[in-house]
Amino acid sequence: MFKQFLNQVDGSQVYLLTSLGIFMLFFLLVGILLLTMKKDEIKYMSELPLKDEE
């Protein structure tokens, strides 16, 4: 299935497929990072805009 799809891809569509791949890879990495983060670190980062440490 993928071989047939890739054989039909023109030169201009390669950029579209590459950008889609980069987009998906970025959000997969961000999702994995969020799932592996410690809960204390997430809580600290969520309270940063509210803390006034001056």
LUMTIBA-168518 format. One record per atom (N, C-alpha, C, CB): residue number from 0; atom name; chain; x, y, z. Coordinates in nm, 3 decimals. Atoms other than C-alpha are relative to their C-alpha. Glycine has a CB too. Example, Ala and Ser with C-alpha at 12.3 -4.5 7.8 and 13.67 -1.06 7.14 Angstrom:
  pado  milum  baza       c1       c2       c3
     0      N     A    0.089   -0.119    0.000
     0     CA     A    1.230   -0.450    0.780
     0      C     A    0.090    0.120    0.000
     0     CB     A   -0.099    0.003    0.125
     1      N     A   -0.082   -0.119   -0.006
     1     CA     A    1.367   -0.106    0.714
     1      C     A   -0.077    0.109    0.073
     1     CB     A    0.041    0.046   -0.142
This chain:
  pado  milum  baza       c1       c2       c3
     0      N     A    0.083   -0.118    0.000
     0     CA     A    0.000    0.000    0.000
     0      C     A    0.088    0.126    0.000
     0     CB     A   -0.094   -0.001    0.121
     1      N     A   -0.085   -0.118   -0.007
     1     CA     A    0.270    0.251    0.095
     1      C     A    0.091    0.012   -0.123
     1     CB     A    0.085   -0.003    0.128
     2      N     A   -0.085   -0.004    0.120
     2     CA     A    0.487    0.152   -0.203
     2      C     A   -0.075    0.061   -0.117
     2     CB     A    0.049   -0.141   -0.036
     3      N     A    0.080   -0.057    0.108
     3     CA     A    0.205    0.235   -0.444
     3      C     A   -0.020    0.149    0.022
     3     CB     A   -0.137   -0.070   -0.008
     4      N     A    0.018   -0.142   -0.030
     4     CA     A    0.144    0.566   -0.269
     4      C     A    0.127    0.079   -0.027
     4     CB     A   -0.044    0.018    0.145
     5      N     A   -0.126   -0.070    0.020
     5     CA     A    0.511    0.663   -0.274
     5      C     A    0.041    0.004   -0.147
     5     CB     A    0.109   -0.064    0.082
     6      N     A   -0.031   -0.001    0.144
     6     CA     A    0.543    0.568   -0.644
     6      C     A   -0.081    0.106   -0.074
     6     CB     A   -0.028   -0.138   -0.060
     7      N     A    0.085   -0.099    0.065
     7     CA     A    0.261    0.809   -0.732
     7      C     A    0.032    0.143    0.044
     7     CB     A   -0.145   -0.031    0.029
     8      N     A   -0.032   -0.132   -0.053
     8     CA     A    0.415    1.102   -0.541
     8      C     A    0.086    0.077   -0.098
     8     CB     A    0.070   -0.012    0.135
     9      N     A   -0.079   -0.088    0.087
     9     CA     A    0.537    1.389   -0.758
     9      C     A    0.108    0.068    0.083
     9     CB     A   -0.090    0.106   -0.068
    10      N     A   -0.108   -0.071   -0.067
    10     CA     A    0.838    1.605   -0.674
    10      C     A   -0.050    0.104    0.099
    10     CB     A    0.087    0.066   -0.101
    11      N     A    0.051   -0.103   -0.089
    11     CA     A    0.625    1.879   -0.519
    11      C     A   -0.066   -0.059    0.125
    11     CB     A   -0.099    0.089   -0.074
    12      N     A    0.066    0.062   -0.114
    12     CA     A    0.444    1.637   -0.289
    12      C     A    0.099   -0.055    0.101
    12     CB     A   -0.091   -0.110   -0.047
    13      N     A   -0.102    0.047   -0.094
    13     CA     A    0.770    1.523   -0.133
    13      C     A    0.013    0.098    0.115
    13     CB     A    0.136   -0.018   -0.072
    14      N     A   -0.008   -0.101   -0.105
    14     CA     A    0.781    1.853    0.057
    14      C     A   -0.117   -0.011    0.096
    14     CB     A    0.004    0.139   -0.061
    15      N     A    0.117    0.016   -0.085
    15     CA     A    0.429    1.797    0.185
    15      C     A    0.015   -0.120    0.092
    15     CB     A   -0.126   -0.016   -0.085
    16      N     A   -0.018    0.119   -0.082
    16     CA     A    0.510    1.446    0.305
    16      C     A    0.110    0.020    0.104
    16     CB     A    0.032   -0.120   -0.087
    17      N     A   -0.108   -0.027   -0.094
    17     CA     A    0.834    1.564    0.465
    17      C     A   -0.048    0.089    0.113
    17     CB     A    0.119    0.065   -0.072
    18      N     A    0.050   -0.089   -0.105
    18     CA     A    0.661    1.846    0.652
    18      C     A   -0.099   -0.072    0.091
    18     CB     A   -0.066    0.125   -0.062
    19      N     A    0.092    0.079   -0.082
    19     CA     A    0.388    1.608    0.768
    19      C     A    0.078   -0.093    0.093
    19     CB     A   -0.096   -0.082   -0.088
    20      N     A   -0.082    0.088   -0.082
    20     CA     A    0.653    1.366    0.893
    20      C     A    0.069    0.074    0.114
    20     CB     A    0.104   -0.069   -0.086
    21      N     A   -0.064   -0.081   -0.105
    21     CA     A    0.839    1.639    1.083
    21      C     A   -0.103    0.043    0.103
    21     CB     A    0.070    0.124   -0.061
    22      N     A    0.109   -0.040   -0.089
    22     CA     A    0.510    1.762    1.231
    22      C     A   -0.039   -0.113    0.094
    22     CB     A   -0.122    0.045   -0.080
    23      N     A    0.039    0.115   -0.082
    23     CA     A    0.412    1.416    1.352
    23      C     A    0.111   -0.041    0.095
    23     CB     A   -0.039   -0.118   -0.088
    24      N     A   -0.113    0.035   -0.085
    24     CA     A    0.760    1.341    1.486
    24      C     A    0.013    0.096    0.116
    24     CB     A    0.129   -0.001   -0.082
    25      N     A   -0.010   -0.100   -0.106
    25     CA     A    0.766    1.667    1.683
    25      C     A   -0.105   -0.026    0.108
    25     CB     A   -0.017    0.141   -0.058
    26      N     A    0.104    0.019   -0.099
    26     CA     A    0.431    1.603    1.851
    26      C     A    0.010   -0.135    0.070
    26     CB     A   -0.135    0.015   -0.065
    27      N     A   -0.026    0.126   -0.068
    27     CA     A    0.518    1.241    1.923
    27      C     A    0.106    0.016    0.108
    27     CB     A    0.042   -0.107   -0.101
    28      N     A   -0.106   -0.022   -0.098
    28     CA     A    0.838    1.351    2.096
    28      C     A   -0.048    0.084    0.118
    28     CB     A    0.119    0.069   -0.065
    29      N     A    0.055   -0.083   -0.108
    29     CA     A    0.654    1.620    2.296
    29      C     A   -0.094   -0.084    0.087
    29     CB     A   -0.074    0.123   -0.057
    30      N     A    0.090    0.087   -0.076
    30     CA     A    0.390    1.366    2.398
    30      C     A    0.076   -0.098    0.087
    30     CB     A   -0.091   -0.076   -0.093
    31      N     A   -0.081    0.092   -0.079
    31     CA     A    0.653    1.117    2.511
    31      C     A    0.068    0.074    0.116
    31     CB     A    0.107   -0.069   -0.089
    32      N     A   -0.063   -0.080   -0.105
    32     CA     A    0.832    1.393    2.704
    32      C     A   -0.100    0.031    0.112
    32     CB     A    0.055    0.131   -0.059
    33      N     A    0.101   -0.030   -0.101
    33     CA     A    0.509    1.489    2.881
    33      C     A   -0.040   -0.123    0.080
    33     CB     A   -0.122    0.061   -0.065
    34      N     A    0.039    0.122   -0.071
    34     CA     A    0.424    1.130    2.967
    34      C     A    0.109   -0.049    0.095
    34     CB     A   -0.035   -0.110   -0.099
    35      N     A   -0.109    0.047   -0.084
    35     CA     A    0.768    1.068    3.117
    35      C     A    0.042    0.103    0.106
    35     CB     A    0.119   -0.035   -0.085
    36      N     A   -0.033   -0.103   -0.098
    36     CA     A    0.782    1.393    3.319
    36      C     A   -0.051   -0.038    0.138
    36     CB     A   -0.059    0.135   -0.043
    37      N     A    0.044    0.022   -0.138
    37     CA     A    0.760    1.378    3.696
    37      C     A   -0.113    0.097    0.033
    37     CB     A    0.118    0.017    0.100
    38      N     A    0.116   -0.082   -0.036
    38     CA     A    0.440    1.513    3.850
    38      C     A    0.042    0.128    0.072
    38     CB     A   -0.097   -0.081    0.088
    39      N     A   -0.047   -0.119   -0.071
    39     CA     A    0.634    1.753    4.075
    39      C     A    0.051    0.106   -0.097
    39     CB     A    0.111   -0.038    0.099
    40      N     A   -0.052   -0.093    0.100
    40     CA     A    0.805    1.907    3.773
    40      C     A   -0.114    0.067   -0.078
    40     CB     A    0.095   -0.073   -0.096
    41      N     A    0.116   -0.055    0.071
    41     CA     A    0.472    1.953    3.593
    41      C     A   -0.070    0.103    0.089
    41     CB     A   -0.098   -0.112   -0.041
    42      N     A    0.065   -0.093   -0.094
    42     CA     A    0.321    2.117    3.904
    42      C     A    0.082    0.128    0.012
    42     CB     A   -0.018   -0.066    0.138
    43      N     A   -0.087   -0.117   -0.011
    43     CA     A    0.623    2.350    3.937
    43      C     A   -0.013    0.089   -0.123
    43     CB     A    0.146   -0.043    0.020
    44      N     A    0.009   -0.077    0.124
    44     CA     A    0.601    2.455    3.572
    44      C     A   -0.137    0.064   -0.017
    44     CB     A    0.032   -0.089   -0.119
    45      N     A    0.134   -0.057    0.015
    45     CA     A    0.225    2.512    3.588
    45      C     A   -0.021    0.118    0.094
    45     CB     A   -0.105   -0.105    0.026
    46      N     A    0.014   -0.110   -0.094
    46     CA     A    0.265    2.746    3.886
    46      C     A    0.096    0.115   -0.028
    46     CB     A    0.021   -0.049    0.141
    47      N     A   -0.098   -0.105    0.029
    47     CA     A    0.548    2.953    3.732
    47      C     A   -0.063    0.136   -0.033
    47     CB     A    0.087   -0.044   -0.115
    48      N     A    0.055   -0.132    0.031
    48     CA     A    0.328    3.229    3.584
    48      C     A   -0.067    0.066    0.121
    48     CB     A   -0.100   -0.011   -0.113
    49      N     A    0.073   -0.055   -0.115
    49     CA     A    0.150    3.271    3.918
    49      C     A    0.091    0.044    0.113
    49     CB     A   -0.098   -0.102    0.052
    50      N     A   -0.093   -0.033   -0.109
    50     CA     A    0.456    3.294    4.144
    50      C     A    0.064    0.136   -0.025
    50     CB     A    0.109   -0.108    0.015
    51      N     A   -0.063   -0.131    0.007
    51     CA     A    0.598    3.636    4.220
    51      C     A    0.125   -0.006    0.086
    51     CB     A   -0.097    0.114    0.047
    52      N     A   -0.124    0.022   -0.074
    52     CA     A    0.962    3.575    4.320
    52      C     A    0.093    0.120   -0.008
    52     CB     A    0.070   -0.123   -0.052
    53      N     A   -0.085   -0.119    0.006
    53     CA     A    1.088    3.933    4.317
    53      C     A    0.043    0.046    0.136
    53     CB     A   -0.070    0.112   -0.071
